[in-house]
Amino acid sequence: MTGSVLTATALLGDKRVHRIGFGAMQLAGPDVFGPPSDPEAAAAVLRRAVERGVDHIDTAQFYGPDVVNELISSTLHPYPDGLRLVTKVGAVRDEVGAWLPSGEPADLKRQVEQNLRSLRVERMDLVNLRRFERDAPDMPQPPLADQLGALAELRDEGKLDLIGLSNVGEDSVRAGIDQGGRGIACVQNAYSVLDRTDEAIVQLCRDHDVAFVPYFPLGSAWGGRERLAASTDIAAVADKHGATVAQIALAWLLARYDRMLLIPGTSSLDHLEENLAVERITLDADDLTVLDAIG
């Protein structure tokens, strides 16, 4: 089964991409650490995604670490025209897989260079600055202005095109939007039908035509499907459309904002097809009333 199944597009900065992309995190081993148990199966998912029209792949050097970027480059390089590669900087993994902040300007520049090498590209389409404002708000962090300044210097050098923010609060989003010259192209935060903590940030993105890329689109990193399945309201909408509850959760996100871009991840070909089929689900006003009332 080949050929693109995707038609709906939206702007990511100045780049038009399909609204359903691919998050590559799950291609690493357990807990996003080490290699996948079946590298060829992981490569097959990447190939199929691109065959089916995915033109926005979200990755990071700290997935593995190194593993996912190297899998992407070994599988897809030379990259097809129009494929947008997006990465994140601001964190690293230690030898046992712990996630550690690494956000000083020099660290960010080094991480961008690592991504360029492992992905075998001369310029990243977009680099998200991953901060710890949501998951570790009391952690001391470098000034946002210094971090954005470091990434802007790399942009001026031609090593990246667009800048985004991830795991941030409303004040940082406003600062990114107000950044001199070219402001941020996207915000990547947790958001779902089950968790609308960042509703104000989604609205801020709407107000300023900034793309929003939700992570944890099923409600959490682990157990999201179980939580969705426990909702009789979501199940009723899913039954109406002959869909899964996960598909309805993703379709709801697409209906929230015309620059909402999804990057659902998987290491399964069947699950990939399920995710891509979400674009064909159209929720009506009654569906949205039911789903909007959940959060």
C-alpha positions in Angstrom: 0.0 0.0 0.0 1.7 3.1 -1.2 0.8 6.7 -2.1 0.0 9.7 -0.1 -3.1 9.6 2.0 -2.6 13.1 3.4 -4.1 16.2 2.0 -4.7 18.8 4.7 -1.8 21.2 5.2 -0.9 24.1 7.5 2.0 26.5 7.9 4.9 25.7 10.2 6.5 29.1 10.1 6.8 29.8 6.4 6.9 26.1 5.5 3.7 24.3 4.4 3.5 20.8 5.8 0.8 18.1 6.1 -1.1 18.5 9.4 -0.2 14.9 10.4 3.5 14.3 10.8 5.5 11.7 12.6 7.1 11.8 16.1 10.2 9.6 16.0 10.7 9.2 19.8 9.2 5.7 19.9 11.7 4.3 17.4 14.3 4.1 20.2 14.4 1.3 22.7 12.4 1.1 26.0 12.2 4.4 27.8 13.6 6.1 24.7 17.0 4.7 25.5 19.2 2.4 23.4 18.4 0.9 20.0 15.1 -0.6 18.9 14.6 -4.3 19.4 14.0 -4.6 15.6 15.8 -1.9 13.7 14.5 -3.0 10.3 10.9 -2.8 11.5 11.6 0.7 12.8 13.1 1.7 9.4 10.1 0.3 7.7 7.8 2.6 9.7 9.9 5.6 8.6 9.8 4.5 5.0 6.1 3.9 5.0 5.4 7.3 6.7 7.2 9.2 4.0 5.5 7.0 1.3 2.1 8.0 2.7 2.8 11.7 2.6 4.4 12.5 5.9 6.7 15.5 5.4 7.3 16.6 9.0 9.4 14.4 11.2 10.1 15.4 14.8 13.2 14.0 16.4 16.0 14.8 18.9 19.6 13.8 19.5 18.7 12.7 23.0 16.3 10.1 21.7 18.5 7.0 22.2 20.7 9.1 22.5 21.9 9.3 18.9 19.9 6.2 17.9 16.8 7.8 16.3 18.7 10.5 14.3 21.1 7.9 13.0 18.1 5.6 12.1 16.4 8.5 10.2 19.5 9.3 8.2 20.4 5.7 7.4 16.9 5.0 6.3 15.8 8.2 4.5 19.0 10.0 3.3 19.2 11.4 0.7 15.9 13.0 1.9 13.0 13.5 -0.5 12.2 17.0 -1.5 10.0 18.8 0.9 10.7 16.6 3.9 11.0 18.8 7.0 13.3 17.6 9.8 12.6 19.2 13.3 14.7 18.6 16.3 14.9 19.7 20.0 17.9 21.0 22.0 18.2 21.8 25.7 18.6 18.4 27.2 20.9 15.4 27.2 20.9 11.8 28.4 23.5 10.4 30.8 25.0 6.9 30.6 22.0 5.3 32.4 19.4 7.2 30.4 18.5 10.0 32.9 17.3 13.2 31.3 19.5 16.2 32.2 19.1 19.9 31.4 21.8 21.2 29.0 20.6 24.7 28.0 23.5 27.1 28.2 24.1 28.9 24.9 27.3 26.9 24.2 25.5 23.7 24.9 22.7 24.5 22.5 25.1 25.4 19.7 26.9 22.1 20.3 23.7 20.1 20.2 22.6 21.7 17.0 25.9 20.7 15.4 25.4 17.2 16.7 22.0 17.0 15.0 23.4 18.3 11.8 26.0 15.6 11.7 23.8 12.7 12.7 21.0 13.7 10.4 23.5 14.4 7.6 22.1 17.9 6.7 23.6 21.3 6.5 20.7 23.1 7.9 17.8 22.1 10.3 14.4 23.2 9.1 13.4 24.0 12.7 15.0 23.7 16.1 12.8 23.6 19.2 14.3 24.9 22.5 13.3 22.4 25.1 13.1 24.1 28.5 11.9 22.7 31.9 9.2 25.2 32.8 6.4 22.6 32.9 8.0 19.5 34.3 10.6 21.2 36.6 9.4 24.8 37.2 11.7 25.3 40.2 14.8 24.3 38.3 17.3 27.1 37.6 17.5 27.7 33.9 19.5 30.0 31.7 17.8 33.2 30.6 15.5 32.6 27.7 16.8 35.6 25.9 20.4 34.2 25.9 19.1 30.8 24.6 17.1 32.3 21.8 20.0 34.6 21.0 22.3 31.6 20.6 19.9 29.9 18.2 19.4 33.1 16.3 23.1 33.3 15.8 23.0 29.8 14.3 20.1 30.8 12.1 22.1 33.8 10.8 25.0 31.3 10.0 22.6 29.2 8.0 22.6 26.2 10.3 18.9 26.4 11.1 15.9 28.1 9.6 13.1 28.3 12.2 13.0 28.4 16.0 10.4 27.0 18.3 9.8 26.5 22.0 8.9 23.4 23.9 7.7 22.7 27.5 7.3 26.4 28.2 4.9 28.7 30.0 2.9 31.6 28.7 5.5 34.3 29.5 8.1 32.5 27.5 5.8 32.1 24.6 5.0 35.8 24.6 8.8 36.5 24.8 9.4 34.2 21.8 6.6 35.8 19.8 8.0 39.3 20.6 11.6 38.3 19.7 13.2 40.8 17.4 13.3 39.9 13.7 11.7 36.5 13.2 9.7 35.3 16.2 9.1 31.6 17.0 7.4 29.4 14.5 5.8 26.9 16.9 5.1 25.9 20.4 5.4 22.2 21.4 3.7 21.6 24.7 1.5 18.9 26.3 -2.1 19.3 25.2 -5.0 16.8 24.7 -8.7 16.3 25.1 -7.9 15.1 28.6 -5.3 17.8 29.5 -6.0 21.4 28.6 -3.6 23.0 31.0 -2.1 25.1 28.2 -5.4 26.3 26.7 -4.2 29.9 27.1 -1.0 29.1 25.2 -3.0 27.5 22.4 -5.1 30.7 22.2 -2.0 32.8 22.2 -0.7 30.8 19.2 -4.0 31.4 17.5 -3.8 35.1 18.1 -0.3 35.3 16.6 -0.5 32.6 13.8 2.0 30.4 15.5 1.8 26.7 15.0 1.0 24.5 18.0 2.4 21.0 18.0 1.0 19.0 20.9 3.0 16.2 22.6 1.2 13.6 24.8 -1.8 14.0 22.4 -3.5 11.1 24.1 -3.2 12.6 27.6 0.1 11.3 29.0 3.3 9.6 28.0 2.2 6.2 29.2 -1.3 4.9 29.8 -3.0 7.5 27.6 -5.0 5.0 25.6 -6.3 3.4 28.8 -7.4 6.8 30.1 -9.2 7.6 26.8 -10.8 4.2 26.8 -12.3 4.9 30.3 -14.2 7.8 28.9 -17.7 6.7 27.8 -18.2 10.1 26.0 -15.1 9.6 23.8 -16.1 6.0 23.2 -19.6 7.1 22.1 -18.1 9.5 19.5 -15.7 6.8 18.4 -18.5 4.3 17.8 -20.4 6.9 15.8 -17.5 7.3 13.4 -16.3 3.7 13.4 -13.0 4.9 14.8 -10.8 4.2 17.8 -10.8 6.5 20.9 -7.2 7.5 20.1 -8.3 8.6 16.6 -11.1 10.7 18.0 -8.6 12.3 20.5 -6.4 13.2 17.5 -9.3 14.4 15.4 -10.4 16.7 18.2 -6.9 18.3 18.2 -7.1 19.0 14.5 -10.4 20.7 15.0 -9.1 23.0 17.7 -6.9 25.2 15.6 -6.1 25.3 11.9 -2.3 25.5 12.7 -2.4 22.5 15.1 0.1 20.1 13.7 0.2 16.5 15.0 3.3 14.3 15.4 1.9 11.0 16.7 4.6 8.4 17.1 4.6 4.7 16.8 6.9 1.8 16.0 4.1 -0.2 14.3 3.0 -0.1 10.7 -0.6 -0.8 11.6 -0.7 2.0 14.2 0.9 4.4 11.7 -1.9 3.7 9.3 -4.4 4.3 12.1 -2.8 7.6 12.9 -2.8 8.8 9.3 -6.4 7.9 8.8 -7.4 10.5 11.4 -7.4 13.1 8.7 -10.5 11.5 7.2 -12.5 11.9 10.4 -14.7 15.0 10.5 -16.2 15.8 13.9 -19.5 17.6 13.8 -20.8 20.3 16.2 -22.5 17.7 18.4 -19.2 15.7 18.7 -17.2 18.8 19.6 -19.8 19.8 22.2 -19.4 16.4 23.9 -15.6 16.3 23.6 -15.1 20.0 24.7 -17.0 19.3 27.9 -14.5 16.6 28.9 -11.5 18.8 29.7 
